[in-house]
Amino acid sequence: MVDVGMPSDLDGVLIYSFDLKSMKRTRKNKKTAAQLAQQKRFALAVSFLSPLKEIIAEGFKAVARRKKRFVYPFNLAMSQVLRVAITDTSGEPTIDPEKVWLSDGNLPGLIVKDILKENARLTVHFVNRSDFSSWDDHVKMIAYQVDEGVAIRSRELALRHQERVVIDIPPSLLERPLLLYLTCHDRDGIKYARSQYLGKYEFN
């Protein structure tokens, strides 16, 4: 409620004094249901993508450079999540990890054949999707534990023609569900393919 103060009588005219600071503060704090819902969606997207920030910075840098105006790679990934990766069917926003992109570009992707587990190591076998690709493109696997906010990348060099990539999972993540992604880029790390979601994986 805005305080309009007390009226005063000046030459027969009633004059009210308004507290403008109070009015501004009241208007600023009052948000619509749609604004609050969008705020929740935005916070969820930031929370999900922040542990992946370094991966996204590499995976979207070529796309960011092609834009007419300056844009951060992270903002491109955020835009994708906000447009198609968040649903509100239950009343609370949730993220569909399959629709999240960690990289984007024109390089051909891969066709995944299977995922094998050996102790704390995951091995993904794949085949090439296109003849218009380089044999020495680099393939990386990302394992992301959302609740812990931890994302790790495969360390062993994997090339497109080798048709396999491996990642070693640290003990602290072995009992937690992991979201798996593949990224692929040229040997110079400039051109990327769109990342591929492999699904949720659990060791136990």
Rosetta blueprint (number, residue, H / E / L):
1 M L
2 V L
3 D L
4 V L
5 G L
6 M L
7 P L
8 S E
9 D E
10 L E
11 D L
12 G L
13 V E
14 L E
15 I E
16 Y L
17 S L
18 F L
19 D L
20 L H
21 K H
22 S H
23 M H
24 K H
25 R H
26 T H
27 R H
28 K H
29 N H
30 K L
31 K L
32 T L
33 A H
34 A H
35 Q H
36 L H
37 A H
38 Q H
39 Q H
40 K H
41 R H
42 F H
43 A H
44 L H
45 A H
46 V H
47 S H
48 F H
49 L H
50 S H
51 P H
52 L H
53 K H
54 E H
55 I H
56 I H
57 A H
58 E H
59 G H
60 F L
61 K H
62 A H
63 V H
64 A H
65 R H
66 R H
67 K L
68 K L
69 R L
70 F L
71 V L
72 Y L
73 P H
74 F H
75 N H
76 L H
77 A H
78 M H
79 S H
80 Q H
81 V H
82 L H
83 R H
84 V H
85 A H
86 I E
87 T E
88 D L
89 T L
90 S L
91 G L
92 E L
93 P L
94 T E
95 I E
96 D L
97 P H
98 E H
99 K H
100 V L
101 W L
102 L L
103 S L
104 D L
105 G L
106 N L
107 L E
108 P L
109 G L
110 L E
111 I E
112 V E
113 K E
114 D E
115 I E
116 L E
117 K E
118 E E
119 N L
120 A L
121 R E
122 L E
123 T E
124 V E
125 H E
126 F E
127 V E
128 N E
129 R L
130 S L
131 D L
132 F L
133 S L
134 S L
135 W L
136 D L
137 D L
138 H E
139 V E
140 K E
141 M E
142 I E
143 A E
144 Y E
145 Q E
146 V L
147 D L
148 E L
149 G L
150 V E
151 A E
152 I E
153 R E
154 S L
155 R L
156 E L
157 L L
158 A L
159 L E
160 R H
161 H H
162 Q H
163 E L
164 R E
165 V E
166 V E
167 I E
168 D E
169 I L
170 P L
171 P H
172 S H
173 L H
174 L L
175 E L
176 R L
177 P L
178 L E
179 L E
180 L E
181 Y E
182 L E
183 T E
184 C E
185 H E
186 D L
187 R L
188 D L
189 G L
190 I L
191 K L
192 Y E
193 A E
194 R L
195 S L
196 Q E
197 Y E
198 L E
199 G E
200 K E
201 Y E
202 E L
203 F L
204 N L
